[in-house]
Every structure is written in C-alpha cells, then in structure tokens.
Amino acid sequence: MENSKNSTQTFIRCIEFFSGIGGLHYAFKQAWSNGEVIASFDINIVANSVYKYNFGKNPITKCIESLNVDDIEKYEANCWLLSPPCQPYTRGGKGLDDQDQRAKGLMHLIEILPKLSKSPEYIFLENVLNFEKSRSREKLIIQLHRMNYEIHECLLTSLQFGIPNDRLRYYLMARKKIIIYENIGENIENLEKKYLKQSTTNIHRSWPFECMLLNNNNNNNNNHNNSDNKKTDNKCHHNQWLINDIPNITSSINYLSNYLDDDDILNEKELENHFVKEKYILKSHDFKFDVVRPIDQRSSCFTKSYGSHHIFGSGSLIQTKKLEFTNYDFKNPKSLLELGLRFFTPTEVARLHAFPLKPKNSDNFVDNLNMQDKILLSPPRLYDSSSTYYLEFPDDVSIIQKHRLLGNSLNVFVVAELLRCVLFNY
C-alpha cells in the first residue's frame, strides 16, 4: 500500500546495508514509489546471487567497516536501511554485543555518521529481540540524539499485522527533526541519559503506536481548537498519522492454509523433500517442538537453522495427517511419526515473511476472492500483482540454503508499514 502523499515528497535515495536477499529493498518499494535503492552492501555470496537474480544488480561486497566518507557520500543517499547481523544480540549467542566481530559494520556506520557532510534524513534499522538492551543500541541512540534525529523504536511481531507468524523484532526509525521542540535547550547529555533511562517506555509494543491513536483522536476531535487542553506527553511528534490507512487487523489473523503451496504445485515427489526425517523425530525425546495445522493462526519464528536436523526452536512443523489429533506426546516421539510432520517449504516461509511472490496460478488468486476475503488478506497481501520485483531463487540455490537465507531475513510487510506510516509520514 503506497503512501498517498509520496508524489509530493522528496525523491528518496536509499543505501541498503547488510542487504541479504533484499527484504528492505522489497519493503521500500511497497512503501514508497518515489525513490530507489541506489546501492546495497553484503558479503554473503549466496544471498548476493539471489539479490542479483531478482533486482538485476550485484550488491557491493566491500566490507562495511572499511567504507570511508567518500565511499558513502558519492551515492548522495538521504536514507539508510540497515539489517545488521543479529548474532551479537541473540539469546543463543555469546552476548559479545559491540565487541563481536559481526557488529563491526554497524559500529563503523555509527562512528562515520557525524563525519558526513550531509547525514541521511532517514534511518531504518531492524534486528532481533535483545538488541534493545545492547550497548550497540545505546551507542546508536546517543549518536542520533546528538545529531538531532527524531527517534521511534518498537518491538513488534508479525501477528500484530495479521500474519500468522510470531516473528518478534526490534525496529528503529529515525529522521532529522524539522521542528525544534521545547526541550532542545536542555543539556544534550542529560537528554541522552533521560531517553536511555526510559528505554522500557520509549519502545512501543503495540500497533498502531498508542500515541498514533491518541494524536489521531486529538486531531479529529479538537481540530486545533483546544488551546486550554494539556499538551500530550508522548513520543510521537507527527501532526498527522496515516491511521485511516491502517486497517483493524488484530482480530483477523490469516489461517496458515492461505500460505501453503497448492497440491498441484507441491506434488508427492516434491513433498518428500520436506518431510521431517524419522531419525530427527525419534531422537527428540521430550523436546516440545512446535507443531501446527493448516487451520491454525500462528506459527513460530523461522531461523536460519530451519529445514535441518535442528527441529527444536528453529520454526514450526506442519502436521499433514490426523489433523483432528492435537494431544501430542513428546515423551513418546514414536507416536508423532504418524502425523506426517513436514517443514514449511521455502516458498511458504517466504509468504509468511510477506515477500512479493508471483500468484499461485495464472487466474490470480487474489482477484478471484470476494471483497470480504480481500479485506482479510490486505494487509497483508499474500501476492503483489503490482510489484516490479518478485522473490525467486536461482536453480543452483539448495533448499537448505533458501531456508538459511529466509531465516536471516525480515517480514517485508511489517517493515513496509513502518516505513510508510512512521518513517516517511510527515
């Protein structure tokens, strides 16, 4: 869903750092038509091959920590899109945070930001839960405050956007302030400390943000007239949010069946590649891995280990037989063999991550739905017939590689909505 105002807005030129398979690129294209991603950076060879296959240009393989001011300024970008490596912050990692070698790229960008003759007007960052507690985040917030950025942070899951996948992620949106607020005279160091001290309240956990709803109600009810009313003390400074463009989807999460491959696409031979091997199930005594059915409205987060022997904690397995049975006995894994457990296919995971895919068939699945069904599916769109770019994988990318790339990616629809309704919304 494109911003209705973007025809009158500044042309946005993006640099996509840590580009992967282009999740931020797809999201930007969905959120904003008046702009382009002019350069992308990543060192993953397989991810870059997928990126080139779909966008027609190779990401730059130069290490981000080696970029200098000239390397960045030559693109004249006014927007940075970042999805840095999550391993320094994951619960299963070593907790090295900013001392992790994989955090060097982000640390370098934070350091180089004030050295630019013209810093980007917009910055968007996505990462995992726990980034909000990291030293990396603290360094980023301090730098953005010092450079007069307006900051919005949130911890949101795809479920809050109507998508049956519980992928909780941290998001940061920052843009250069146009208006100087009344607290600008305070000591900048005190402002930083005050903001960081209030981290738990500064990070939104609902969608739309509480202050978006409050500001929208104030605009609708008061229409500038209530000068006697107390000034709203919240973190949202936008005069007008796109609340009318955000459907109420919290009560209409899609069924997983809408995201599954059709039988004519996933034939019996293809299906064999995705069934969980018996030995993986039998050795998982008392491990309560996540089993879901097509009629369910949730699935757990898919990680880069999905599709391998790591069946516990890497993502949901879908039950294909005895669908009426849900009393799983994980202490007797042999009893689970008759349930026909399989992995979601890479295409199904891509749908749950809201990547734009070509319609399942030539009749266009969405066009054949009645209006009510279309409302339930948009947002999020399962298929984007208006997209210029679709996600497809080259033939030489294996199933396990596809899962690894998708596990390292993001939810395109969630990011697109945050770009459209928060970062690019004036």
C-alpha positions in Angstrom: 0.0 0.0 0.0 1.8 3.2 -1.1 1.7 6.4 0.7 -0.9 8.6 -0.9 1.3 11.7 -0.4 4.5 10.4 -1.9 4.0 12.1 -5.2 4.7 15.5 -3.5 7.6 14.3 -1.3 11.3 14.3 -1.8 12.8 11.6 -4.0 14.3 9.1 -1.6 17.7 7.6 -2.4 18.5 4.6 -0.2 21.6 2.7 0.7 20.8 -0.8 1.9 23.4 -2.0 4.3 23.6 -5.8 5.2 21.2 -6.4 2.2 20.8 -10.2 2.3 18.2 -11.2 -0.2 16.8 -7.7 -0.3 14.0 -7.7 2.3 14.5 -4.0 3.0 14.5 -3.3 -0.8 11.2 -5.0 -1.3 9.7 -3.2 1.7 10.9 0.2 0.5 9.3 -0.5 -3.0 6.0 -1.4 -1.3 6.0 1.6 1.0 7.2 4.4 -1.3 7.2 4.7 -5.1 9.1 8.0 -5.4 12.6 6.7 -4.8 15.1 3.9 -5.4 17.7 1.8 -3.7 20.8 3.1 -5.3 23.3 0.7 -3.6 23.4 -2.3 -1.4 26.2 -3.9 0.6 26.6 -7.5 1.7 29.4 -10.1 1.7 27.3 -13.3 1.6 27.9 -14.8 -1.9 24.7 -16.9 -2.0 22.5 -14.0 -0.8 24.1 -11.7 -3.3 23.3 -14.2 -6.1 19.6 -14.2 -5.1 19.7 -10.4 -4.9 21.2 -10.1 -8.4 18.7 -12.6 -9.8 15.8 -10.5 -8.6 16.9 -6.9 -8.8 19.4 -7.2 -11.7 22.4 -5.7 -9.9 25.1 -7.0 -7.6 25.4 -5.9 -4.0 28.8 -4.4 -3.3 31.0 -6.9 -1.4 33.3 -4.4 0.2 33.2 -4.8 4.0 31.1 -2.1 5.6 33.7 -1.4 8.3 36.2 -0.5 5.6 34.0 2.2 4.0 35.2 5.8 4.2 33.3 9.0 4.0 33.8 9.3 0.2 32.6 5.7 -0.3 29.2 6.7 1.2 28.8 10.3 0.1 29.3 9.5 -3.6 25.8 8.0 -3.6 24.1 11.2 -2.3 21.7 9.0 -0.3 19.2 10.6 2.0 18.1 7.2 3.5 19.9 4.4 5.2 18.3 0.9 5.5 20.0 -1.4 7.9 19.6 -5.0 9.0 22.9 -5.8 10.7 23.9 -9.3 11.8 21.8 -10.5 14.8 24.3 -13.0 16.3 25.9 -10.5 18.7 22.5 -10.0 20.3 20.7 -13.3 20.1 19.8 -15.3 23.2 21.7 -18.3 21.9 24.8 -16.2 21.1 27.8 -15.4 23.3 26.5 -11.9 24.2 29.5 -10.1 22.9 27.4 -7.2 21.7 29.5 -4.4 20.3 32.7 -6.5 20.8 31.5 -9.2 18.4 33.4 -9.1 15.1 30.0 -9.2 13.3 29.0 -5.9 15.0 32.0 -4.0 13.5 30.0 -2.9 10.4 27.2 -1.3 12.5 29.7 0.3 14.9 31.6 1.8 12.0 28.4 3.3 10.5 27.6 4.9 13.9 31.0 6.4 14.1 31.1 7.7 10.5 27.6 9.2 10.6 28.7 12.6 12.1 31.7 12.8 9.7 29.4 13.0 6.6 28.9 16.5 5.1 25.3 15.7 4.8 23.9 12.9 7.0 20.9 10.9 5.8 17.5 12.3 6.5 16.0 8.9 7.2 17.5 5.8 9.0 15.7 2.5 9.5 17.2 -0.4 11.4 15.8 -4.0 12.1 17.2 -6.5 14.5 16.3 -9.2 17.0 14.8 -9.1 20.4 17.5 -8.1 22.9 19.0 -5.5 20.6 17.0 -3.0 22.7 19.2 -4.0 25.7 22.5 -3.8 23.9 25.4 -1.4 24.1 25.2 -1.2 20.3 21.7 0.3 20.5 22.9 2.7 23.3 25.7 4.0 21.1 23.4 4.4 18.2 20.7 6.3 20.2 23.3 8.6 21.7 24.7 9.4 18.2 21.2 10.1 16.8 20.3 12.3 19.7 23.5 14.4 19.3 22.7 14.8 15.6 19.1 16.0 16.2 17.2 13.0 15.0 13.6 12.2 16.0 13.6 8.5 17.1 10.9 5.9 17.2 11.6 2.4 18.5 9.3 -0.6 18.7 9.2 -4.4 19.4 6.6 -5.8 17.2 5.6 -9.3 15.9 4.0 -10.1 12.5 0.9 -11.4 14.4 0.1 -7.8 15.1 -0.1 -7.2 11.4 -2.5 -10.1 10.7 0.2 -12.5 9.7 0.2 -16.0 11.4 3.9 -15.9 12.3 5.3 -14.9 15.6 8.5 -13.1 14.5 9.2 -10.6 17.2 11.7 -8.0 16.1 13.2 -4.7 17.1 12.8 -1.7 14.8 14.2 1.8 14.9 13.1 4.7 12.8 15.0 8.0 12.9 14.7 11.1 10.9 16.1 14.6 11.0 13.9 16.9 13.0 12.2 19.7 11.1 10.7 21.3 14.2 12.8 22.2 17.3 10.9 21.2 20.4 10.7 23.0 23.7 13.3 20.8 25.4 16.1 21.5 22.9 17.7 23.9 25.3 18.4 21.1 27.8 21.9 19.8 28.1 22.2 17.2 25.4 24.0 14.7 27.7 21.0 14.9 30.1 18.6 14.3 27.2 20.5 11.2 26.2 20.5 9.8 29.8 16.9 10.6 30.2 15.9 8.8 27.0 18.0 5.7 27.7 16.7 5.6 31.3 13.2 5.5 30.0 14.0 2.7 27.5 11.1 0.5 28.5 8.6 3.2 28.0 10.2 4.6 24.8 9.9 1.4 23.0 6.4 0.8 21.5 4.9 -2.7 21.8 1.6 -2.2 20.1 0.5 -1.4 16.6 -0.6 1.2 15.7 1.5 3.0 18.4 -0.5 4.3 21.3 0.4 7.9 20.6 -0.6 7.5 16.9 -4.1 6.7 18.1 -4.1 9.5 20.7 -2.8 12.1 18.3 -5.3 11.0 15.6 -8.2 11.3 18.1 -7.0 14.7 19.2 -6.8 15.9 15.6 -10.3 14.5 14.8 -12.0 15.8 18.0 -10.2 19.1 18.7 -9.1 20.2 15.2 -6.6 22.7 16.7 -9.1 24.5 18.9 -8.4 23.2 22.4 -5.6 25.6 23.4 -6.6 25.0 27.1 -6.0 21.3 26.9 -2.9 19.9 28.4 -0.2 19.1 25.9 0.1 15.4 25.2 3.2 14.0 26.7 4.2 11.2 24.3 6.9 10.2 22.0 5.1 10.9 18.7 5.6 14.3 17.2 3.8 13.8 13.9 0.9 16.2 13.3 -1.0 13.6 11.2 -0.6 9.9 11.1 -2.0 7.6 8.5 -4.4 6.0 10.9 -7.2 5.8 8.4 -4.9 3.8 6.1 -4.2 1.2 8.8 -7.0 -1.5 8.8 -8.0 -3.1 12.0 -6.4 -6.5 11.6 -5.7 -7.6 15.1 -8.8 -9.7 15.1 -8.4 -11.1 11.6 -5.1 -13.1 11.6 -5.0 -15.2 8.5 -5.1 -19.0 8.6 -1.9 -20.9 7.7 -3.7 -22.7 4.9 -3.7 -19.4 2.9 0.1 -19.6 2.9 0.6 -23.2 1.9 1.5 -24.4 -1.5 -1.3 -25.9 -3.6 -1.2 -29.7 -4.2 -0.7 -29.1 -7.9 2.5 -27.1 -7.1 3.8 -29.3 -4.3 3.4 -32.8 -5.8 4.2 -36.0 -3.9 7.8 -36.2 -5.1 8.4 -32.6 -4.1 6.7 -33.1 -0.8 9.2 -35.9 0.1 11.9 -33.3 0.2 10.2 -31.5 3.1 9.0 -34.3 5.4 11.0 -34.4 8.7 13.2 -37.5 8.8 12.2 -40.1 11.3 15.6 -40.1 13.0 15.3 -36.4 13.8 11.9 -37.0 15.5 12.9 -40.2 17.3 16.0 -38.6 18.9 14.0 -35.6 20.2 12.7 -37.3 23.4 10.7 -34.8 25.5 11.6 -31.9 23.2 8.4 -30.0 22.7 8.9 -28.7 19.2 6.2 -26.6 17.7 3.5 -28.5 15.7 0.9 -26.5 13.8 -2.0 -27.4 11.5 -3.3 -25.6 8.4 -6.3 -24.3 10.3 -4.1 -22.6 12.9 -3.5 -18.8 13.0 0.0 -18.8 14.3 3.5 -20.3 13.7 6.8 -19.8 15.5 9.7 -17.8 14.2 11.8 -19.4 11.4 15.5 -19.2 12.0 18.4 -19.9 9.7 18.6 -23.5 11.1 15.2 -24.3 9.8 14.9 -27.3 7.5 17.9 -29.1 9.1 18.2 -31.6 11.9 17.7 -28.7 14.4 13.9 -29.2 14.6 13.6 -27.8 18.1 13.4 -24.0 18.3 14.1 -23.3 14.6 10.5 -22.9 13.4 7.1 -24.7 13.3 6.5 -28.1 11.7 3.2 -28.6 9.9 1.0 -31.6 10.6 -0.3 -33.2 7.4 -2.1 -36.3 8.8 -4.6 -37.0 11.6 -5.4 -33.3 11.7 -8.0 -33.8 14.4 -5.3 -35.1 16.8 -3.5 -32.4 18.9 -2.7 -34.3 22.1 1.0 -34.7 21.3 3.1 -37.0 23.5 6.6 -35.6 23.2 7.9 -38.1 25.7 7.0 -40.8 23.2 8.3 -39.3 19.9 7.4 -42.6 18.0 3.8 -41.6 18.4 4.5 -38.4 16.3 5.6 -40.3 13.3 2.1 -41.0 12.1 1.2 -37.3 12.0 3.1 -36.6 8.7 5.2 -33.8 10.1 6.9 -31.7 7.4 8.8 -28.5 7.2 7.2 -25.4 5.6 8.7 -25.1 2.1 10.9 -22.1 1.4 8.1 -20.6 -0.7 5.6 -21.0 2.2 8.1 -19.3 4.6 8.6 -16.5 2.1 4.8 -16.0 2.0 4.8 -15.8 5.8 7.5 -13.2 5.6 5.4 -11.3 3.1 7.9 -11.3 0.2 6.2 -10.4 -3.1 5.7 -13.6 -5.0 4.1 -14.4 -8.3 0.5 -15.6 -8.0 0.0 -19.3 -7.4 -1.7 -19.6 -10.8 -2.5 -17.5 -13.9 -6.0 -16.8 -12.7 -4.6 -14.6 -10.0 -5.6 -15.9 -6.6 -6.5 -12.5 -5.1 -8.7 -11.4 -8.0 -10.9 -14.4 -7.5 -11.7 -13.7 -3.9 -14.9 -12.0 -2.7 -14.5 -8.5 -1.2 -14.5 -9.7 2.4 -11.8 -12.2 1.8 -9.7 -9.4 0.1 -10.1 -7.2 3.1 -8.8 -10.0 5.4 -5.8 -10.6 3.1 -4.9 -7.0 2.6 -3.0 -6.2 4.7 -1.0 -8.3 4.5 -1.1 -9.1 0.8 -0.2 -12.7 0.1 0.6 -11.8 -3.5 1.5 -8.5 -5.1 0.5 -8.4 -8.7 1.6 -4.7 -9.0 5.2 -5.5 -7.8 8.0 -4.8 -10.2 10.2 -7.3 -8.3 9.3 -10.8 -7.1 11.3 -13.1 -4.9 12.6 -16.0 -6.8 15.6 -18.3 -6.2 18.2 -19.3 -8.8 18.1 -23.0 -9.6 21.5 -23.6 -8.0 20.3 -22.5 -4.6 19.5 -25.5 -2.5 16.5 -26.0 -0.2 18.7 -25.7 3.0 20.3 -22.5 1.6 16.9 -21.0 0.9 15.9 -21.7 4.5 19.1 -20.2 5.8 18.6 -17.0 3.7 14.9 -16.6 4.7 15.7 -17.3 8.4 18.2 -14.4 8.2 15.6 -12.1 6.5 12.7 -10.0 7.8 9.0 -9.5 7.3 8.6 -7.3 4.3 5.0 -6.2 5.1 5.8 -5.1 8.7 8.8 -3.1 7.5 6.8 -1.5 4.6 4.1 -0.4 7.1 6.7 1.1 9.5 8.3 2.9 6.6 5.0 4.2 5.2 3.3 5.1 8.4 6.1 6.2 10.6 9.5 7.0 8.9 8.2 8.6 5.7 5.0 10.1 7.2 5.0 13.8 7.7 
